């Protein structure tokens, strides 16, 4: 059975410096290369990953999201996760990396939180 494809939709956020990457499909070793390229090339101050259409991810997919988090943290940029299903969130919890991420139910909620955090930053 062939691996389902991952489609990415990139858009600008409602706030200055925010970018949204909406993923549609599983994030796995077979599908993550385009995702990694999009994240690495993104220079926004706030990146929102909309995972509402991601039915599952494997350890490589989780690793690619962790890599995005680490690279953005070291540059002082923010990352937020939106629409994470229970199945996907369970992977974050089982591996105990959920503590590193900010989870939101919607893109507007994530953008508002990022904008408020940016204003509060010194």
C-alpha positions in Angstrom: 0.0 0.0 0.0 1.5 3.3 -1.0 2.2 6.0 1.6 -0.4 8.8 1.7 1.0 12.1 0.5 1.6 15.2 2.7 0.4 18.5 1.2 1.6 21.9 2.6 -0.2 25.2 2.3 1.8 28.2 3.3 0.2 31.5 4.1 0.9 34.8 5.8 -0.6 35.3 9.2 -2.9 38.0 10.3 -0.1 39.6 12.3 3.1 41.0 11.0 5.9 38.4 11.0 3.6 35.4 11.4 3.5 32.6 8.9 1.2 29.6 8.8 2.0 26.1 7.4 -1.1 24.0 7.1 -0.3 20.3 6.8 -2.7 17.9 5.1 -1.8 14.2 5.4 0.5 12.1 7.6 3.9 13.4 8.7 6.2 10.5 8.4 9.7 9.6 7.2 8.3 9.2 3.7 6.6 12.6 3.6 8.6 15.0 5.8 11.3 16.3 3.4 9.1 19.1 1.9 7.9 20.0 5.4 11.5 20.3 6.6 12.5 22.4 3.6 9.5 24.8 4.3 10.4 25.1 7.9 14.1 25.7 7.3 13.5 28.4 4.7 10.9 30.2 6.9 12.3 33.4 8.5 9.2 34.6 10.2 9.2 35.6 13.9 6.2 33.4 14.6 5.5 30.1 12.8 2.2 28.3 13.3 1.9 24.7 12.3 -1.7 23.8 11.6 -1.8 20.0 12.2 -5.6 19.7 12.1 -5.5 17.6 9.0 -2.6 15.4 10.1 -4.1 12.0 11.0 -0.8 10.6 12.4 2.9 11.1 12.6 5.8 8.7 13.2 9.0 9.3 15.1 10.7 11.0 12.1 7.7 13.4 11.8 7.9 14.1 15.5 11.7 14.6 15.2 11.1 17.1 12.4 8.7 19.2 14.5 11.2 19.0 17.4 14.0 20.2 15.0 11.8 23.1 14.0 11.2 24.0 17.7 15.0 23.8 18.6 16.1 25.9 15.6 13.5 28.6 16.2 14.2 28.7 20.0 17.9 29.3 19.5 17.1 32.2 17.1 14.5 33.7 19.5 11.6 32.9 17.2 8.3 31.3 18.2 6.5 28.1 17.2 2.9 27.2 17.9 0.9 24.0 17.1 -2.7 24.2 16.1 -5.5 21.6 15.8 -3.5 18.7 17.1 -5.7 15.6 17.2 -5.8 13.3 20.3 -3.9 10.6 18.4 -1.1 13.0 17.4 -1.0 14.7 20.8 -0.6 11.3 22.4 2.7 10.8 20.5 3.9 14.1 22.0 2.8 13.0 25.5 4.2 9.5 25.3 7.6 10.9 24.4 7.3 13.6 27.0 8.0 16.4 24.6 4.6 18.0 24.8 6.0 20.3 27.5 8.1 22.2 25.0 5.2 23.2 22.7 2.3 25.6 22.9 -0.9 23.9 21.6 -3.9 26.0 20.4 -7.3 25.1 19.1 -7.3 27.6 16.3 -4.9 29.7 14.2 -6.4 33.0 15.5 -5.9 31.8 19.1 -2.2 31.0 18.3 -1.7 34.3 16.5 -3.1 36.3 19.4 -1.0 34.4 21.9 2.2 35.0 19.8 1.4 38.7 19.4 0.9 39.1 23.1 4.1 37.2 23.9 6.0 39.5 21.4 4.6 42.6 23.1 5.6 41.3 26.5 9.1 40.4 25.5 11.9 42.8 26.5 
